[in-house]
Amino acid sequence: MTRISVPSRVVADGFRIGIDLGGTKIEGAGFLRDGRECGRRRVATPRDDYAATIAAIADLIAGIEAAVAGTGAALAATVGIGMPGSIAPASGLVQNANSTWLNQRPFARDIEARLCRQVRLANDANCFAMSEATDGAGAGAASIFGVILGTGCGGGIVLDGKVINGPRAIGGEWGHNPLPWSGPDEHPGAKCWCGRMGCMETWVSGPGLAADHHRVTGEDCDAAEVARRAAAGDGVATATLARHASRLARGLAQVVNLIDPDVVVLGGGLANMGGLYEVLPGLMAPYIFAEESGVTIKPPRWGDASGVRGAAWLWP
């Protein structure tokens, strides 16, 4: 993959920008040498438009740099991007992104050419997990599994302070394993954008929760509306959240059986459904292959900021 030389002024001041490229929004923030955040911005993701996505990221970065210019920092920063999917090591092309317009595109090369500087990229769930492992909800733990529950369903593994990425750059990709211990009404499940049936993402992502609610009730409600109705005492919405929690618990129990993390940290929009933290450990327990079946599950310390922070920290 062609690399772009970095202007010397970039590294001098230690000014860093993190970008969290999501399926519905792109968020960016700047961080000064002392860790202070500055210049946070957010825009809607230009869905299904590759060129517009690159332009939106470039505009965000330019806006943050302009906002920070008066602080005495350099006008150009190092840039880290947390993205859906990952860069395939062999081809340098995007793989496995639920933002499907990125797949099979030379995203790293194209964004570097647009910005005229090197860019570091990592899976968005890896960025989230690294942020929370460093000084967030998983600080001090030897191993954490960071979960993204939003437009998609992703995961990141941090062991002894290092992200476990793997030779195929798919470490932590639990969202495209099938729902374990499925019942007759859950098999084979809905078709996933990846082409397979019944992936975890089709059940526990925001769109997956909404689709399940529609299948059972015939109502078109997004995940936020279902949660709002449940909080107001709606029994039908409460039942939808209970099905979602059961499926999430089974999926997480399978992860625990594989990697046995000290802490599981939930992130993404659905992590704001507070009831999950009370019910998940008990729902997971019957499926965990150990005498001690208790699992520590925490909300993110940095909330929505964890993605951009983790992306920024891709640069030392």
C-alpha positions in Angstrom: 0.0 0.0 0.0 1.4 3.4 -1.0 2.3 5.6 1.9 2.2 9.4 2.0 5.0 11.3 3.7 3.9 13.1 6.8 4.7 16.8 7.2 7.3 17.4 9.9 5.0 19.9 11.7 2.5 17.2 12.4 4.5 15.3 15.0 6.1 18.3 16.5 3.2 19.5 18.6 1.6 16.1 19.3 -1.9 17.2 18.1 -4.0 14.2 17.3 -7.4 13.7 15.6 -9.5 10.6 16.0 -12.3 9.8 13.6 -15.1 7.3 14.4 -16.6 6.3 11.0 -20.0 4.8 11.7 -22.9 3.6 9.6 -25.1 6.6 10.5 -22.7 9.2 11.7 -19.0 10.3 11.4 -17.6 11.8 14.6 -14.2 13.5 15.0 -12.3 15.1 17.9 -8.9 16.7 18.4 -6.7 16.0 21.3 -3.8 18.2 22.5 -0.5 16.8 23.8 -1.8 16.8 27.4 -4.9 14.8 26.4 -7.3 17.7 26.5 -10.1 17.3 23.9 -10.9 20.1 21.5 -12.9 20.7 18.3 -15.4 17.8 18.4 -17.6 17.6 15.4 -20.3 15.2 14.0 -21.9 14.8 10.6 -24.3 12.3 9.1 -22.6 9.5 7.1 -23.2 9.8 3.4 -24.6 6.3 3.0 -23.8 4.3 -0.2 -21.5 7.1 -1.4 -17.8 6.3 -1.2 -16.4 9.5 -2.5 -18.8 11.6 -0.3 -17.7 9.6 2.7 -14.0 10.5 2.1 -15.0 14.1 1.5 -17.0 14.2 4.7 -14.0 12.9 6.7 -11.6 15.4 5.1 -14.0 18.2 5.9 -14.3 17.1 9.5 -10.6 17.0 9.9 -10.2 20.5 8.3 -12.8 21.9 10.6 -11.2 20.5 13.7 -7.8 21.7 12.7 -9.2 25.2 12.1 -10.9 25.2 15.5 -7.6 24.2 17.2 -5.4 26.7 15.2 -5.8 29.4 17.9 -4.5 27.1 20.7 -0.9 27.2 19.5 -1.0 23.6 18.2 0.1 22.7 14.7 -2.4 23.3 11.9 -2.1 19.7 10.8 -2.5 16.7 13.0 -1.9 13.0 13.1 -5.1 11.2 12.1 -6.4 7.8 13.3 -9.7 6.4 12.0 -11.9 3.8 13.5 -13.8 2.1 10.8 -16.3 -0.7 10.2 -14.6 -3.8 9.0 -10.8 -3.7 8.5 -8.1 -3.4 5.9 -7.3 -6.8 4.5 -3.5 -7.3 5.0 -3.0 -9.0 1.6 -4.8 -6.6 -0.7 -5.0 -3.4 1.3 -8.7 -3.2 0.5 -11.6 -2.9 3.0 -13.2 -6.1 4.1 -16.2 -7.0 6.2 -17.7 -3.5 6.6 -21.4 -3.3 7.2 -21.1 0.1 5.5 -20.9 -2.0 2.4 -20.0 0.8 0.0 -16.5 0.7 1.6 -15.9 -2.9 0.9 -13.2 -3.8 -1.7 -12.2 -0.1 -1.9 -8.6 1.1 -1.3 -9.8 3.3 1.6 -6.5 3.8 3.3 -4.8 4.8 0.1 -7.6 7.2 -0.9 -7.9 8.9 2.4 -4.2 9.4 2.7 -4.1 10.9 -0.8 -6.9 13.2 0.1 -5.3 14.4 3.3 -1.7 14.3 2.0 -0.5 12.5 5.2 -0.2 9.1 6.7 -3.3 7.8 8.4 -3.6 4.9 10.9 -6.8 2.8 10.6 -8.3 0.1 12.8 -11.6 -1.6 13.3 -13.9 0.7 15.3 -14.6 -1.9 17.9 -10.8 -2.4 18.4 -10.5 1.4 18.9 -13.4 1.3 21.4 -11.8 -1.6 23.3 -8.4 0.0 23.4 -9.8 3.3 24.7 -11.7 1.5 27.5 -8.8 -0.8 28.4 -6.3 2.1 28.6 -8.1 4.5 31.0 -11.8 3.5 30.8 -14.1 0.9 32.3 -11.5 -1.9 31.7 -8.5 0.0 33.1 -6.3 -2.3 35.1 -7.8 -5.5 33.7 -5.5 -8.0 32.0 -8.1 -8.8 29.3 -11.3 -7.1 28.1 -13.8 -7.7 25.4 -15.2 -4.5 24.0 -18.6 -4.7 22.3 -20.2 -2.3 19.8 -24.0 -2.5 19.6 -25.2 0.0 17.1 -25.9 0.0 13.4 -23.9 -3.3 13.4 -22.4 -5.6 16.0 -18.7 -5.7 16.5 -16.1 -6.6 19.1 -12.5 -6.0 20.1 -10.1 -8.0 22.3 -7.4 -6.3 24.3 -4.9 -8.5 26.1 -2.2 -7.0 28.4 -2.7 -3.6 26.7 -2.5 -4.9 23.1 -5.3 -5.3 20.6 -5.6 -8.9 19.3 -6.0 -8.3 15.6 -4.8 -11.5 14.0 -3.2 -12.4 10.7 -6.5 -11.8 8.8 -7.4 -8.6 10.7 -10.6 -10.1 12.1 -9.9 -10.5 15.8 -13.1 -10.0 17.8 -15.5 -10.3 14.9 -18.2 -12.1 16.8 -21.0 -10.4 15.0 -20.8 -12.8 12.1 -21.0 -16.0 14.0 -24.5 -17.5 14.3 -26.7 -17.0 17.3 -25.8 -19.9 19.7 -28.3 -22.1 21.5 -31.0 -20.9 19.1 -34.6 -22.0 19.5 -36.9 -23.3 16.8 -38.3 -19.8 16.3 -34.8 -18.4 15.8 -33.6 -20.8 13.1 -32.3 -20.1 10.5 -32.8 -16.4 11.2 -32.8 -13.4 8.9 -30.4 -13.1 6.0 -27.4 -10.9 6.9 -25.8 -8.4 4.6 -22.7 -10.7 4.6 -24.8 -13.3 2.8 -25.2 -15.8 5.7 -28.2 -16.5 7.8 -28.8 -15.8 11.4 -25.6 -13.8 12.3 -25.5 -12.2 15.7 -25.6 -8.9 14.0 -29.1 -9.6 12.6 -30.3 -10.2 16.2 -28.5 -7.8 18.6 -27.7 -4.7 16.5 -30.1 -1.7 16.6 -31.6 -2.6 13.2 -31.8 -6.3 14.3 -33.7 -5.4 17.4 -36.1 -3.2 15.4 -36.6 -6.0 12.8 -37.4 -8.5 15.6 -40.0 -6.1 17.0 -41.6 -5.8 13.6 -41.6 -9.6 13.0 -43.5 -10.1 16.3 -45.8 -7.0 16.4 -46.0 -5.7 12.8 -44.9 -2.3 14.1 -42.2 -0.2 12.6 -40.1 1.2 15.6 -36.4 1.8 15.8 -34.5 0.5 18.8 -34.6 3.9 20.6 -38.4 4.0 20.3 -38.7 0.4 21.6 -36.6 1.3 24.6 -38.6 4.4 25.2 -41.9 2.5 25.1 -40.5 -0.2 27.4 -39.4 2.5 29.9 -42.9 3.9 29.9 -44.3 0.4 30.8 -45.3 -0.9 27.4 -45.4 -4.7 27.8 -44.9 -5.5 24.1 -41.8 -3.4 23.9 -40.6 -4.9 27.2 -40.9 -8.3 25.7 -38.8 -7.2 22.6 -36.1 -6.0 24.9 -36.2 -9.3 26.9 -35.7 -11.3 23.6 -32.8 -9.0 22.7 -31.2 -9.5 26.1 -31.5 -13.3 25.9 -29.8 -13.4 22.5 -27.1 -10.9 23.5 -26.4 -13.0 26.6 -26.1 -16.2 24.6 -23.7 -14.6 22.2 -21.6 -13.0 24.9 -21.5 -16.4 26.8 -20.0 -18.0 23.8 -17.3 -15.3 23.7 -16.6 -15.8 27.4 -16.2 -19.6 26.7 -13.6 -18.8 24.0 -11.5 -16.0 25.5 -12.6 -15.7 29.2 -12.1 -11.9 29.5 -11.8 -10.2 32.9 -14.3 -7.5 31.8 -16.9 -7.1 29.1 -17.5 -3.4 28.1 -20.6 -2.5 26.1 -20.5 0.4 23.7 -22.6 1.8 20.8 -26.1 3.2 21.0 -27.7 0.1 22.5 -25.3 0.2 25.4 -27.3 3.1 26.8 -30.2 0.7 27.6 -29.3 0.6 31.3 -31.3 -2.6 32.2 -28.8 -4.7 30.2 -26.2 -4.5 33.0 -28.5 -5.9 35.6 -29.9 -8.8 33.6 -27.1 -10.0 31.3 -24.9 -11.7 34.0 -27.8 -13.9 35.1 -28.9 -14.7 31.6 -25.3 -15.6 30.6 -24.6 -17.9 33.6 -26.3 -21.1 32.4 -24.2 -21.1 29.2 -20.8 -20.4 30.7 -18.7 -23.6 31.0 -17.2 -22.9 34.4 -17.8 -23.3 38.1 -17.7 -19.6 38.5 -20.2 -18.2 36.0 -20.2 -14.6 37.0 -19.1 -12.1 34.4 -18.3 -8.4 35.0 -20.1 -6.3 32.4 -19.7 -2.5 32.4 -20.9 0.5 30.5 -18.1 2.5 28.9 -16.4 5.2 30.9 -16.1 7.5 27.9 -19.5 6.7 26.3 -19.7 7.9 22.7 -16.3 9.5 23.0 -14.5 6.1 23.3 -14.4 5.5 19.5 -12.7 8.8 18.6 -10.3 8.6 21.6 -9.2 5.1 20.7 -8.7 6.2 17.1 -6.6 9.1 18.1 -4.5 6.9 20.3 -3.5 4.8 17.3 -0.7 7.3 17.2 1.7 7.3 20.1 
